Amino acid sequence: MNSYIIRLKVLPADVSTEQEKMVKSISQSLPAGAQVRGQKVEPIAFGLYAVILDVVAPEQEGMIDTVEACVSKAPLVGQYELVGVSRMSSKLHTG
């Protein structure tokens, strides 16, 4: 089965929110089969930061919208931006 890699830029609801707590909140809010694969902190200014998340989710109709909805409703998330989506294949091609 193929999967999507969904890259999101997420900002906390409050400048005092710890990055790990926000990522855990998002991970727990994701739909079944989706998981956070990678993360990177991007400083913005005055203690504010964004977290760039790579979420791997099954390639199903409506899954990208579902992931976005879950992230937007996750506790500790102020706002998010969909940065990009890519397909990931689990098949290994040998030549």
PDB file of N, CA, C and O in Angstrom:
ATOM      1  N   MET A   1       0.840  -1.172   0.000  1.00  0.00           N
ATOM      2  CA  MET A   1       0.000   0.000   0.000  1.00  0.00           C
ATOM      3  C   MET A   1       0.889   1.240   0.000  1.00  0.00           C
ATOM      4  O   MET A   1       1.913   1.274   0.683  1.00  0.00           O
ATOM      5  N   ASN A   2       0.508   2.231  -0.745  1.00  0.00           N
ATOM      6  CA  ASN A   2       1.249   3.473  -0.787  1.00  0.00           C
ATOM      7  C   ASN A   2       0.836   4.383   0.360  1.00  0.00           C
ATOM      8  O   ASN A   2      -0.233   4.231   0.952  1.00  0.00           O
ATOM      9  N   SER A   3       1.704   5.321   0.652  1.00  0.00           N
ATOM     10  CA  SER A   3       1.440   6.282   1.722  1.00  0.00           C
ATOM     11  C   SER A   3       1.739   7.687   1.241  1.00  0.00           C
ATOM     12  O   SER A   3       2.444   7.886   0.251  1.00  0.00           O
ATOM     13  N   TYR A   4       1.196   8.652   1.952  1.00  0.00           N
ATOM     14  CA  TYR A   4       1.519  10.051   1.741  1.00  0.00           C
ATOM     15  C   TYR A   4       2.532  10.481   2.792  1.00  0.00           C
ATOM     16  O   TYR A   4       2.522   9.975   3.914  1.00  0.00           O
ATOM     17  N   ILE A   5       3.396  11.403   2.431  1.00  0.00           N
ATOM     18  CA  ILE A   5       4.182  12.146   3.403  1.00  0.00           C
ATOM     19  C   ILE A   5       3.624  13.558   3.348  1.00  0.00           C
ATOM     20  O   ILE A   5       3.697  14.229   2.319  1.00  0.00           O
ATOM     21  N   ILE A   6       3.074  13.994   4.451  1.00  0.00           N
ATOM     22  CA  ILE A   6       2.418  15.295   4.537  1.00  0.00           C
ATOM     23  C   ILE A   6       3.294  16.194   5.404  1.00  0.00           C
ATOM     24  O   ILE A   6       3.488  15.922   6.589  1.00  0.00           O
ATOM     25  N   ARG A   7       3.819  17.262   4.814  1.00  0.00           N
ATOM     26  CA  ARG A   7       4.664  18.197   5.568  1.00  0.00           C
ATOM     27  C   ARG A   7       3.834  19.391   6.009  1.00  0.00           C
ATOM     28  O   ARG A   7       3.186  20.055   5.199  1.00  0.00           O
ATOM     29  N   LEU A   8       3.867  19.652   7.324  1.00  0.00           N
ATOM     30  CA  LEU A   8       3.093  20.726   7.924  1.00  0.00           C
ATOM     31  C   LEU A   8       4.009  21.647   8.729  1.00  0.00           C
ATOM     32  O   LEU A   8       4.967  21.198   9.358  1.00  0.00           O
ATOM     33  N   LYS A   9       3.701  22.919   8.698  1.00  0.00           N
ATOM     34  CA  LYS A   9       4.385  23.901   9.549  1.00  0.00           C
ATOM     35  C   LYS A   9       3.377  24.291  10.625  1.00  0.00           C
ATOM     36  O   LYS A   9       2.318  24.841  10.323  1.00  0.00           O
ATOM     37  N   VAL A  10       3.712  24.005  11.883  1.00  0.00           N
ATOM     38  CA  VAL A  10       2.771  24.176  12.984  1.00  0.00           C
ATOM     39  C   VAL A  10       3.317  25.189  13.990  1.00  0.00           C
ATOM     40  O   VAL A  10       4.478  25.119  14.392  1.00  0.00           O
ATOM     41  N   LEU A  11       2.465  26.127  14.387  1.00  0.00           N
ATOM     42  CA  LEU A  11       2.819  27.102  15.412  1.00  0.00           C
ATOM     43  C   LEU A  11       2.003  26.823  16.667  1.00  0.00           C
ATOM     44  O   LEU A  11       0.829  26.462  16.587  1.00  0.00           O
ATOM     45  N   PRO A  12       2.633  26.995  17.829  1.00  0.00           N
ATOM     46  CA  PRO A  12       1.921  26.730  19.084  1.00  0.00           C
ATOM     47  C   PRO A  12       0.876  27.809  19.378  1.00  0.00           C
ATOM     48  O   PRO A  12       0.953  28.922  18.859  1.00  0.00           O
ATOM     49  N   ALA A  13      -0.087  27.463  20.209  1.00  0.00           N
ATOM     50  CA  ALA A  13      -1.132  28.402  20.607  1.00  0.00           C
ATOM     51  C   ALA A  13      -0.569  29.495  21.502  1.00  0.00           C
ATOM     52  O   ALA A  13      -1.099  30.605  21.550  1.00  0.00           O
ATOM     53  N   ASP A  14       0.512  29.174  22.211  1.00  0.00           N
ATOM     54  CA  ASP A  14       1.113  30.127  23.144  1.00  0.00           C
ATOM     55  C   ASP A  14       2.632  30.019  23.043  1.00  0.00           C
ATOM     56  O   ASP A  14       3.169  28.933  22.826  1.00  0.00           O
ATOM     57  N   VAL A  15       3.315  31.139  23.198  1.00  0.00           N
ATOM     58  CA  VAL A  15       4.777  31.157  23.078  1.00  0.00           C
ATOM     59  C   VAL A  15       5.450  30.295  24.147  1.00  0.00           C
ATOM     60  O   VAL A  15       6.581  29.851  23.949  1.00  0.00           O
ATOM     61  N   SER A  16       4.778  30.049  25.279  1.00  0.00           N
ATOM     62  CA  SER A  16       5.362  29.245  26.353  1.00  0.00           C
ATOM     63  C   SER A  16       5.146  27.739  26.165  1.00  0.00           C
ATOM     64  O   SER A  16       5.634  26.944  26.969  1.00  0.00           O
ATOM     65  N   THR A  17       4.428  27.343  25.127  1.00  0.00           N
ATOM     66  CA  THR A  17       4.166  25.924  24.884  1.00  0.00           C
ATOM     67  C   THR A  17       5.446  25.195  24.499  1.00  0.00           C
ATOM     68  O   THR A  17       6.177  25.637  23.613  1.00  0.00           O
ATOM     69  N   GLU A  18       5.711  24.093  25.160  1.00  0.00           N
ATOM     70  CA  GLU A  18       6.891  23.299  24.850  1.00  0.00           C
ATOM     71  C   GLU A  18       6.670  22.514  23.560  1.00  0.00           C
ATOM     72  O   GLU A  18       5.599  21.955  23.326  1.00  0.00           O
ATOM     73  N   GLN A  19       7.691  22.487  22.747  1.00  0.00           N
ATOM     74  CA  GLN A  19       7.626  21.835  21.440  1.00  0.00           C
ATOM     75  C   GLN A  19       7.241  20.357  21.561  1.00  0.00           C
ATOM     76  O   GLN A  19       6.381  19.879  20.821  1.00  0.00           O
ATOM     77  N   GLU A  20       7.867  19.640  22.479  1.00  0.00           N
ATOM     78  CA  GLU A  20       7.595  18.204  22.618  1.00  0.00           C
ATOM     79  C   GLU A  20       6.144  17.942  23.026  1.00  0.00           C
ATOM     80  O   GLU A  20       5.533  16.979  22.562  1.00  0.00           O
ATOM     81  N   LYS A  21       5.597  18.790  23.886  1.00  0.00           N
ATOM     82  CA  LYS A  21       4.204  18.618  24.296  1.00  0.00           C
ATOM     83  C   LYS A  21       3.261  18.847  23.124  1.00  0.00           C
ATOM     84  O   LYS A  21       2.272  18.131  22.968  1.00  0.00           O
ATOM     85  N   MET A  22       3.568  19.852  22.295  1.00  0.00           N
ATOM     86  CA  MET A  22       2.722  20.127  21.140  1.00  0.00           C
ATOM     87  C   MET A  22       2.773  18.963  20.139  1.00  0.00           C
ATOM     88  O   MET A  22       1.741  18.544  19.616  1.00  0.00           O
ATOM     89  N   VAL A  23       3.972  18.449  19.881  1.00  0.00           N
ATOM     90  CA  VAL A  23       4.117  17.325  18.945  1.00  0.00           C
ATOM     91  C   VAL A  23       3.396  16.093  19.477  1.00  0.00           C
ATOM     92  O   VAL A  23       2.759  15.372  18.709  1.00  0.00           O
ATOM     93  N   LYS A  24       3.489  15.843  20.783  1.00  0.00           N
ATOM     94  CA  LYS A  24       2.787  14.702  21.372  1.00  0.00           C
ATOM     95  C   LYS A  24       1.275  14.878  21.227  1.00  0.00           C
ATOM     96  O   LYS A  24       0.559  13.924  20.927  1.00  0.00           O
ATOM     97  N   SER A  25       0.802  16.095  21.442  1.00  0.00           N
ATOM     98  CA  SER A  25      -0.618  16.402  21.291  1.00  0.00           C
ATOM     99  C   SER A  25      -1.087  16.121  19.862  1.00  0.00           C
ATOM    100  O   SER A  25      -2.161  15.558  19.653  1.00  0.00           O
ATOM    101  N   ILE A  26      -0.279  16.517  18.893  1.00  0.00           N
ATOM    102  CA  ILE A  26      -0.613  16.279  17.482  1.00  0.00           C
ATOM    103  C   ILE A  26      -0.609  14.780  17.190  1.00  0.00           C
ATOM    104  O   ILE A  26      -1.533  14.264  16.562  1.00  0.00           O
ATOM    105  N   SER A  27       0.436  14.083  17.650  1.00  0.00           N
ATOM    106  CA  SER A  27       0.543  12.629  17.409  1.00  0.00           C
ATOM    107  C   SER A  27      -0.679  11.882  17.916  1.00  0.00           C
ATOM    108  O   SER A  27      -1.172  10.962  17.263  1.00  0.00           O
ATOM    109  N   GLN A  28      -1.165  12.287  19.093  1.00  0.00           N
ATOM    110  CA  GLN A  28      -2.318  11.620  19.687  1.00  0.00           C
ATOM    111  C   GLN A  28      -3.622  11.973  18.977  1.00  0.00           C
ATOM    112  O   GLN A  28      -4.613  11.253  19.102  1.00  0.00           O
ATOM    113  N   SER A  29      -3.624  13.076  18.234  1.00  0.00           N
ATOM    114  CA  SER A  29      -4.833  13.522  17.537  1.00  0.00           C
ATOM    115  C   SER A  29      -4.956  12.965  16.123  1.00  0.00           C
ATOM    116  O   SER A  29      -6.026  13.044  15.519  1.00  0.00           O
ATOM    117  N   LEU A  30      -3.876  12.404  15.590  1.00  0.00           N
ATOM    118  CA  LEU A  30      -3.883  11.939  14.200  1.00  0.00           C
ATOM    119  C   LEU A  30      -4.830  10.752  14.006  1.00  0.00           C
ATOM    120  O   LEU A  30      -5.071   9.986  14.938  1.00  0.00           O
ATOM    121  N   PRO A  31      -5.367  10.605  12.789  1.00  0.00           N
ATOM    122  CA  PRO A  31      -6.256   9.472  12.523  1.00  0.00           C
ATOM    123  C   PRO A  31      -5.489   8.147  12.523  1.00  0.00           C
ATOM    124  O   PRO A  31      -4.261   8.128  12.442  1.00  0.00           O
ATOM    125  N   ALA A  32      -6.222   7.058  12.614  1.00  0.00           N
ATOM    126  CA  ALA A  32      -5.614   5.721  12.608  1.00  0.00           C
ATOM    127  C   ALA A  32      -4.769   5.532  11.364  1.00  0.00           C
ATOM    128  O   ALA A  32      -5.187   5.872  10.257  1.00  0.00           O
ATOM    129  N   GLY A  33      -3.580   4.989  11.553  1.00  0.00           N
ATOM    130  CA  GLY A  33      -2.688   4.723  10.428  1.00  0.00           C
ATOM    131  C   GLY A  33      -1.737   5.855  10.116  1.00  0.00           C
ATOM    132  O   GLY A  33      -0.800   5.669   9.339  1.00  0.00           O
ATOM    133  N   ALA A  34      -1.947   7.018  10.695  1.00  0.00           N
ATOM    134  CA  ALA A  34      -1.067   8.164  10.460  1.00  0.00           C
ATOM    135  C   ALA A  34      -0.137   8.336  11.657  1.00  0.00           C
ATOM    136  O   ALA A  34      -0.532   8.103  12.800  1.00  0.00           O
ATOM    137  N   GLN A  35       1.093   8.742  11.387  1.00  0.00           N
ATOM    138  CA  GLN A  35       2.056   8.946  12.462  1.00  0.00           C
ATOM    139  C   GLN A  35       3.066  10.013  12.090  1.00  0.00           C
ATOM    140  O   GLN A  35       3.357  10.228  10.914  1.00  0.00           O
ATOM    141  N   VAL A  36       3.599  10.681  13.106  1.00  0.00           N
ATOM    142  CA  VAL A  36       4.649  11.668  12.882  1.00  0.00           C
ATOM    143  C   VAL A  36       5.939  10.913  12.603  1.00  0.00           C
ATOM    144  O   VAL A  36       6.369  10.085  13.406  1.00  0.00           O
ATOM    145  N   ARG A  37       6.550  11.199  11.468  1.00  0.00           N
ATOM    146  CA  ARG A  37       7.784  10.505  11.084  1.00  0.00           C
ATOM    147  C   ARG A  37       9.017  11.344  11.395  1.00  0.00           C
ATOM    148  O   ARG A  37      10.061  10.798  11.751  1.00  0.00           O
ATOM    149  N   GLY A  38       8.908  12.667  11.264  1.00  0.00           N
ATOM    150  CA  GLY A  38      10.053  13.525  11.513  1.00  0.00           C
ATOM    151  C   GLY A  38       9.606  14.904  11.950  1.00  0.00           C
ATOM    152  O   GLY A  38       8.466  15.309  11.718  1.00  0.00           O
ATOM    153  N   GLN A  39      10.529  15.626  12.594  1.00  0.00           N
ATOM    154  CA  GLN A  39      10.210  16.972  13.048  1.00  0.00           C
ATOM    155  C   GLN A  39      11.472  17.819  13.089  1.00  0.00           C
ATOM    156  O   GLN A  39      12.578  17.312  13.280  1.00  0.00           O
ATOM    157  N   LYS A  40      11.282  19.111  12.907  1.00  0.00           N
ATOM    158  CA  LYS A  40      12.385  20.061  12.938  1.00  0.00           C
ATOM    159  C   LYS A  40      11.841  21.370  13.497  1.00  0.00           C
ATOM    160  O   LYS A  40      10.761  21.812  13.104  1.00  0.00           O
ATOM    161  N   VAL A  41      12.577  21.988  14.403  1.00  0.00           N
ATOM    162  CA  VAL A  41      12.161  23.261  14.987  1.00  0.00           C
ATOM    163  C   VAL A  41      12.747  24.390  14.149  1.00  0.00           C
ATOM    164  O   VAL A  41      13.926  24.381  13.795  1.00  0.00           O
ATOM    165  N   GLU A  42      11.894  25.359  13.842  1.00  0.00           N
ATOM    166  CA  GLU A  42      12.302  26.525  13.057  1.00  0.00           C
ATOM    167  C   GLU A  42      12.027  27.784  13.892  1.00  0.00           C
ATOM    168  O   GLU A  42      10.875  28.196  14.028  1.00  0.00           O
ATOM    169  N   PRO A  43      13.090  28.400  14.456  1.00  0.00           N
ATOM    170  CA  PRO A  43      12.879  29.619  15.240  1.00  0.00           C
ATOM    171  C   PRO A  43      12.319  30.739  14.361  1.00  0.00           C
ATOM    172  O   PRO A  43      12.700  30.876  13.199  1.00  0.00           O
ATOM    173  N   ILE A  44      11.410  31.537  14.931  1.00  0.00           N
ATOM    174  CA  ILE A  44      10.821  32.653  14.189  1.00  0.00           C
ATOM    175  C   ILE A  44      11.331  33.966  14.775  1.00  0.00           C
ATOM    176  O   ILE A  44      12.109  34.665  14.125  1.00  0.00           O
ATOM    177  N   ALA A  45      10.909  34.315  15.988  1.00  0.00           N
ATOM    178  CA  ALA A  45      11.377  35.535  16.644  1.00  0.00           C
ATOM    179  C   ALA A  45      10.831  35.600  18.066  1.00  0.00           C
ATOM    180  O   ALA A  45       9.754  35.075  18.353  1.00  0.00           O
ATOM    181  N   PHE A  46      11.582  36.248  18.951  1.00  0.00           N
ATOM    182  CA  PHE A  46      11.138  36.516  20.319  1.00  0.00           C
ATOM    183  C   PHE A  46      10.641  35.265  21.041  1.00  0.00           C
ATOM    184  O   PHE A  46       9.636  35.318  21.750  1.00  0.00           O
ATOM    185  N   GLY A  47      11.331  34.152  20.867  1.00  0.00           N
ATOM    186  CA  GLY A  47      10.949  32.918  21.538  1.00  0.00           C
ATOM    187  C   GLY A  47       9.881  32.112  20.824  1.00  0.00           C
ATOM    188  O   GLY A  47       9.578  30.989  21.225  1.00  0.00           O
ATOM    189  N   LEU A  48       9.308  32.674  19.769  1.00  0.00           N
ATOM    190  CA  LEU A  48       8.299  31.942  18.999  1.00  0.00           C
ATOM    191  C   LEU A  48       8.992  31.000  18.017  1.00  0.00           C
ATOM    192  O   LEU A  48      10.023  31.339  17.436  1.00  0.00           O
ATOM    193  N   TYR A  49       8.434  29.858  17.847  1.00  0.00           N
ATOM    194  CA  TYR A  49       9.001  28.864  16.946  1.00  0.00           C
ATOM    195  C   TYR A  49       7.882  28.182  16.166  1.00  0.00           C
ATOM    196  O   TYR A  49       6.713  28.229  16.547  1.00  0.00           O
ATOM    197  N   ALA A  50       8.272  27.554  15.077  1.00  0.00           N
ATOM    198  CA  ALA A  50       7.368  26.687  14.323  1.00  0.00           C
ATOM    199  C   ALA A  50       8.000  25.299  14.318  1.00  0.00           C
ATOM    200  O   ALA A  50       9.222  25.160  14.379  1.00  0.00           O
ATOM    201  N   VAL A  51       7.171  24.299  14.245  1.00  0.00           N
ATOM    202  CA  VAL A  51       7.665  22.930  14.117  1.00  0.00           C
ATOM    203  C   VAL A  51       7.258  22.428  12.736  1.00  0.00           C
ATOM    204  O   VAL A  51       6.082  22.446  12.374  1.00  0.00           O
ATOM    205  N   ILE A  52       8.246  21.981  11.978  1.00  0.00           N
ATOM    206  CA  ILE A  52       7.991  21.370  10.675  1.00  0.00           C
ATOM    207  C   ILE A  52       7.828  19.872  10.931  1.00  0.00           C
ATOM    208  O   ILE A  52       8.753  19.209  11.397  1.00  0.00           O
ATOM    209  N   LEU A  53       6.652  19.354  10.623  1.00  0.00           N
ATOM    210  CA  LEU A  53       6.348  17.938  10.860  1.00  0.00           C
ATOM    211  C   LEU A  53       6.180  17.193   9.554  1.00  0.00           C
ATOM    212  O   LEU A  53       5.573  17.695   8.607  1.00  0.00           O
ATOM    213  N   ASP A  54       6.722  15.992   9.514  1.00  0.00           N
ATOM    214  CA  ASP A  54       6.443  15.069   8.416  1.00  0.00           C
ATOM    215  C   ASP A  54       5.537  13.980   8.974  1.00  0.00           C
ATOM    216  O   ASP A  54       5.927  13.225   9.864  1.00  0.00           O
ATOM    217  N   VAL A  55       4.328  13.912   8.440  1.00  0.00           N
ATOM    218  CA  VAL A  55       3.344  12.921   8.873  1.00  0.00           C
ATOM    219  C   VAL A  55       3.189  11.903   7.750  1.00  0.00           C
ATOM    220  O   VAL A  55       2.947  12.269   6.599  1.00  0.00           O
ATOM    221  N   VAL A  56       3.328  10.636   8.086  1.00  0.00           N
ATOM    222  CA  VAL A  56       3.108   9.563   7.115  1.00  0.00           C
ATOM    223  C   VAL A  56       1.702   9.032   7.346  1.00  0.00           C
ATOM    224  O   VAL A  56       1.336   8.676   8.466  1.00  0.00           O
ATOM    225  N   ALA A  57       0.916   8.983   6.273  1.00  0.00           N
ATOM    226  CA  ALA A  57      -0.477   8.540   6.362  1.00  0.00           C
ATOM    227  C   ALA A  57      -0.796   7.651   5.168  1.00  0.00           C
ATOM    228  O   ALA A  57      -0.220   7.833   4.095  1.00  0.00           O
ATOM    229  N   PRO A  58      -1.702   6.693   5.335  1.00  0.00           N
ATOM    230  CA  PRO A  58      -2.084   5.828   4.225  1.00  0.00           C
ATOM    231  C   PRO A  58      -2.702   6.628   3.090  1.00  0.00           C
ATOM    232  O   PRO A  58      -3.417   7.605   3.316  1.00  0.00           O
ATOM    233  N   GLU A  59      -2.421   6.205   1.882  1.00  0.00           N
ATOM    234  CA  GLU A  59      -2.969   6.869   0.699  1.00  0.00           C
ATOM    235  C   GLU A  59      -4.422   6.427   0.517  1.00  0.00           C
ATOM    236  O   GLU A  59      -4.713   5.417  -0.124  1.00  0.00           O
ATOM    237  N   GLN A  60      -5.315   7.214   1.100  1.00  0.00           N
ATOM    238  CA  GLN A  60      -6.748   6.953   1.004  1.00  0.00           C
ATOM    239  C   GLN A  60      -7.433   8.258   0.663  1.00  0.00           C
ATOM    240  O   GLN A  60      -6.936   9.337   0.986  1.00  0.00           O
ATOM    241  N   GLU A  61      -8.564   8.153   0.013  1.00  0.00           N
ATOM    242  CA  GLU A  61      -9.316   9.355  -0.345  1.00  0.00           C
ATOM    243  C   GLU A  61      -9.691  10.143   0.905  1.00  0.00           C
ATOM    244  O   GLU A  61     -10.239   9.582   1.854  1.00  0.00           O
ATOM    245  N   GLY A  62      -9.401  11.422   0.906  1.00  0.00           N
ATOM    246  CA  GLY A  62      -9.750  12.293   2.010  1.00  0.00           C
ATOM    247  C   GLY A  62      -8.771  12.292   3.170  1.00  0.00           C
ATOM    248  O   GLY A  62      -8.986  13.003   4.151  1.00  0.00           O
ATOM    249  N   MET A  63      -7.695  11.506   3.082  1.00  0.00           N
ATOM    250  CA  MET A  63      -6.763  11.387   4.214  1.00  0.00           C
ATOM    251  C   MET A  63      -6.023  12.698   4.490  1.00  0.00           C
ATOM    252  O   MET A  63      -5.801  13.037   5.653  1.00  0.00           O
ATOM    253  N   ILE A  64      -5.643  13.430   3.465  1.00  0.00           N
ATOM    254  CA  ILE A  64      -4.919  14.687   3.679  1.00  0.00           C
ATOM    255  C   ILE A  64      -5.811  15.677   4.424  1.00  0.00           C
ATOM    256  O   ILE A  64      -5.367  16.323   5.373  1.00  0.00           O
ATOM    257  N   ASP A  65      -7.056  15.795   4.001  1.00  0.00           N
ATOM    258  CA  ASP A  65      -8.003  16.681   4.680  1.00  0.00           C
ATOM    259  C   ASP A  65      -8.230  16.237   6.129  1.00  0.00           C
ATOM    260  O   ASP A  65      -8.359  17.071   7.024  1.00  0.00           O
ATOM    261  N   THR A  66      -8.279  14.934   6.351  1.00  0.00           N
ATOM    262  CA  THR A  66      -8.488  14.400   7.694  1.00  0.00           C
ATOM    263  C   THR A  66      -7.304  14.735   8.603  1.00  0.00           C
ATOM    264  O   THR A  66      -7.491  15.137   9.752  1.00  0.00           O
ATOM    265  N   VAL A  67      -6.085  14.568   8.081  1.00  0.00           N
ATOM    266  CA  VAL A  67      -4.889  14.904   8.862  1.00  0.00           C
ATOM    267  C   VAL A  67      -4.886  16.390   9.196  1.00  0.00           C
ATOM    268  O   VAL A  67      -4.612  16.772  10.334  1.00  0.00           O
ATOM    269  N   GLU A  68      -5.190  17.231   8.207  1.00  0.00           N
ATOM    270  CA  GLU A  68      -5.243  18.678   8.452  1.00  0.00           C
ATOM    271  C   GLU A  68      -6.265  19.025   9.534  1.00  0.00           C
ATOM    272  O   GLU A  68      -5.984  19.837  10.416  1.00  0.00           O
ATOM    273  N   ALA A  69      -7.431  18.420   9.470  1.00  0.00           N
ATOM    274  CA  ALA A  69      -8.484  18.690  10.460  1.00  0.00           C
ATOM    275  C   ALA A  69      -8.034  18.266  11.855  1.00  0.00           C
ATOM    276  O   ALA A  69      -8.280  18.978  12.828  1.00  0.00           O
ATOM    277  N   CYS A  70      -7.387  17.131  11.958  1.00  0.00           N
ATOM    278  CA  CYS A  70      -6.916  16.639  13.257  1.00  0.00           C
ATOM    279  C   CYS A  70      -5.836  17.552  13.835  1.00  0.00           C
ATOM    280  O   CYS A  70      -5.837  17.841  15.031  1.00  0.00           O
ATOM    281  N   VAL A  71      -4.927  17.998  12.993  1.00  0.00           N
ATOM    282  CA  VAL A  71      -3.861  18.888  13.457  1.00  0.00           C
ATOM    283  C   VAL A  71      -4.449  20.219  13.915  1.00  0.00           C
ATOM    284  O   VAL A  71      -4.053  20.751  14.953  1.00  0.00           O
ATOM    285  N   SER A  72      -5.388  20.753  13.148  1.00  0.00           N
ATOM    286  CA  SER A  72      -5.964  22.057  13.498  1.00  0.00           C
ATOM    287  C   SER A  72      -6.727  22.021  14.818  1.00  0.00           C
ATOM    288  O   SER A  72      -6.828  23.036  15.507  1.00  0.00           O
ATOM    289  N   LYS A  73      -7.268  20.848  15.175  1.00  0.00           N
ATOM    290  CA  LYS A  73      -8.042  20.710  16.405  1.00  0.00           C
ATOM    291  C   LYS A  73      -7.221  20.198  17.592  1.00  0.00           C
ATOM    292  O   LYS A  73      -7.726  20.119  18.712  1.00  0.00           O
ATOM    293  N   ALA A  74      -5.965  19.853  17.347  1.00  0.00           N
ATOM    294  CA  ALA A  74      -5.126  19.312  18.420  1.00  0.00           C
ATOM    295  C   ALA A  74      -4.883  20.371  19.495  1.00  0.00           C
ATOM    296  O   ALA A  74      -4.643  21.536  19.178  1.00  0.00           O
ATOM    297  N   PRO A  75      -4.946  19.967  20.763  1.00  0.00           N
ATOM    298  CA  PRO A  75      -4.638  20.920  21.833  1.00  0.00           C
ATOM    299  C   PRO A  75      -3.217  21.467  21.670  1.00  0.00           C
ATOM    300  O   PRO A  75      -2.329  20.750  21.209  1.00  0.00           O
ATOM    301  N   LEU A  76      -3.004  22.691  22.033  1.00  0.00           N
ATOM    302  CA  LEU A  76      -1.711  23.386  22.009  1.00  0.00           C
ATOM    303  C   LEU A  76      -1.320  23.916  20.631  1.00  0.00           C
ATOM    304  O   LEU A  76      -0.315  24.617  20.514  1.00  0.00           O
ATOM    305  N   VAL A  77      -2.088  23.599  19.584  1.00  0.00           N
ATOM    306  CA  VAL A  77      -1.788  24.101  18.241  1.00  0.00           C
ATOM    307  C   VAL A  77      -2.511  25.425  18.023  1.00  0.00           C
ATOM    308  O   VAL A  77      -3.726  25.517  18.195  1.00  0.00           O
ATOM    309  N   GLY A  78      -1.745  26.457  17.639  1.00  0.00           N
ATOM    310  CA  GLY A  78      -2.329  27.756  17.344  1.00  0.00           C
ATOM    311  C   GLY A  78      -2.770  27.845  15.898  1.00  0.00           C
ATOM    312  O   GLY A  78      -3.917  28.179  15.604  1.00  0.00           O
ATOM    313  N   GLN A  79      -1.848  27.541  14.999  1.00  0.00           N
ATOM    314  CA  GLN A  79      -2.166  27.521  13.576  1.00  0.00           C
ATOM    315  C   GLN A  79      -1.202  26.592  12.856  1.00  0.00           C
ATOM    316  O   GLN A  79      -0.159  26.215  13.389  1.00  0.00           O
ATOM    317  N   TYR A  80      -1.571  26.233  11.642  1.00  0.00           N
ATOM    318  CA  TYR A  80      -0.722  25.343  10.858  1.00  0.00           C
ATOM    319  C   TYR A  80      -0.802  25.761   9.389  1.00  0.00           C
ATOM    320  O   TYR A  80      -1.707  26.483   8.970  1.00  0.00           O
ATOM    321  N   GLU A  81       0.168  25.282   8.635  1.00  0.00           N
ATOM    322  CA  GLU A  81       0.183  25.516   7.190  1.00  0.00           C
ATOM    323  C   GLU A  81       0.606  24.214   6.520  1.00  0.00           C
ATOM    324  O   GLU A  81       1.580  23.588   6.936  1.00  0.00           O
ATOM    325  N   LEU A  82      -0.113  23.811   5.498  1.00  0.00           N
ATOM    326  CA  LEU A  82       0.271  22.649   4.710  1.00  0.00           C
ATOM    327  C   LEU A  82       1.401  23.086   3.787  1.00  0.00           C
ATOM    328  O   LEU A  82       1.205  23.940   2.923  1.00  0.00           O
ATOM    329  N   VAL A  83       2.580  22.505   3.968  1.00  0.00           N
ATOM    330  CA  VAL A  83       3.750  22.884   3.186  1.00  0.00           C
ATOM    331  C   VAL A  83       3.834  22.063   1.905  1.00  0.00           C
ATOM    332  O   VAL A  83       4.183  22.590   0.848  1.00  0.00           O
ATOM    333  N   GLY A  84       3.514  20.771   1.997  1.00  0.00           N
ATOM    334  CA  GLY A  84       3.588  19.928   0.809  1.00  0.00           C
ATOM    335  C   GLY A  84       3.127  18.515   1.081  1.00  0.00           C
ATOM    336  O   GLY A  84       3.033  18.080   2.229  1.00  0.00           O
ATOM    337  N   VAL A  85       2.843  17.807   0.003  1.00  0.00           N
ATOM    338  CA  VAL A  85       2.420  16.410   0.077  1.00  0.00           C
ATOM    339  C   VAL A  85       3.172  15.645  -0.999  1.00  0.00           C
ATOM    340  O   VAL A  85       3.325  16.118  -2.126  1.00  0.00           O
ATOM    341  N   SER A  86       3.639  14.458  -0.638  1.00  0.00           N
ATOM    342  CA  SER A  86       4.347  13.613  -1.586  1.00  0.00           C
ATOM    343  C   SER A  86       3.879  12.180  -1.400  1.00  0.00           C
ATOM    344  O   SER A  86       3.427  11.797  -0.320  1.00  0.00           O
ATOM    345  N   ARG A  87       3.991  11.391  -2.462  1.00  0.00           N
ATOM    346  CA  ARG A  87       3.641   9.973  -2.355  1.00  0.00           C
ATOM    347  C   ARG A  87       4.893   9.181  -1.971  1.00  0.00           C
ATOM    348  O   ARG A  87       6.002   9.482  -2.412  1.00  0.00           O
ATOM    349  N   MET A  88       4.684   8.175  -1.149  1.00  0.00           N
ATOM    350  CA  MET A  88       5.780   7.309  -0.723  1.00  0.00           C
ATOM    351  C   MET A  88       5.360   5.886  -1.047  1.00  0.00           C
ATOM    352  O   MET A  88       4.285   5.449  -0.638  1.00  0.00           O
ATOM    353  N   SER A  89       6.188   5.165  -1.770  1.00  0.00           N
ATOM    354  CA  SER A  89       5.876   3.792  -2.133  1.00  0.00           C
ATOM    355  C   SER A  89       6.644   2.839  -1.241  1.00  0.00           C
ATOM    356  O   SER A  89       7.802   3.084  -0.904  1.00  0.00           O
ATOM    357  N   SER A  90       5.994   1.755  -0.863  1.00  0.00           N
ATOM    358  CA  SER A  90       6.653   0.764  -0.026  1.00  0.00           C
ATOM    359  C   SER A  90       7.322  -0.316  -0.874  1.00  0.00           C
ATOM    360  O   SER A  90       7.928  -1.241  -0.334  1.00  0.00           O
ATOM    361  N   LYS A  91       7.218  -0.205  -2.179  1.00  0.00           N
ATOM    362  CA  LYS A  91       7.822  -1.205  -3.059  1.00  0.00           C
ATOM    363  C   LYS A  91       9.263  -0.828  -3.361  1.00  0.00           C
ATOM    364  O   LYS A  91       9.575   0.340  -3.591  1.00  0.00           O
ATOM    365  N   LEU A  92      10.129  -1.816  -3.360  1.00  0.00           N
ATOM    366  CA  LEU A  92      11.534  -1.614  -3.685  1.00  0.00           C
ATOM    367  C   LEU A  92      11.744  -2.055  -5.135  1.00  0.00           C
ATOM    368  O   LEU A  92      11.520  -3.215  -5.480  1.00  0.00           O
ATOM    369  N   HIS A  93      12.167  -1.131  -5.960  1.00  0.00           N
ATOM    370  CA  HIS A  93      12.415  -1.441  -7.371  1.00  0.00           C
ATOM    371  C   HIS A  93      13.889  -1.799  -7.552  1.00  0.00           C
ATOM    372  O   HIS A  93      14.771  -1.015  -7.202  1.00  0.00           O
ATOM    373  N   THR A  94      14.146  -2.973  -8.095  1.00  0.00           N
ATOM    374  CA  THR A  94      15.530  -3.383  -8.364  1.00  0.00           C
ATOM    375  C   THR A  94      15.725  -3.476  -9.863  1.00  0.00           C
ATOM    376  O   THR A  94      14.828  -3.865 -10.611  1.00  0.00           O
ATOM    377  N   GLY A  95      16.866  -3.126 -10.257  1.00  0.00           N
ATOM    378  CA  GLY A  95      17.121  -3.077 -11.700  1.00  0.00           C
ATOM    379  C   GLY A  95      17.918  -4.145 -12.182  1.00  0.00           C
ATOM    380  O   GLY A  95      18.201  -4.213 -13.378  1.00  0.00           O
TER     381      GLY A  95
END
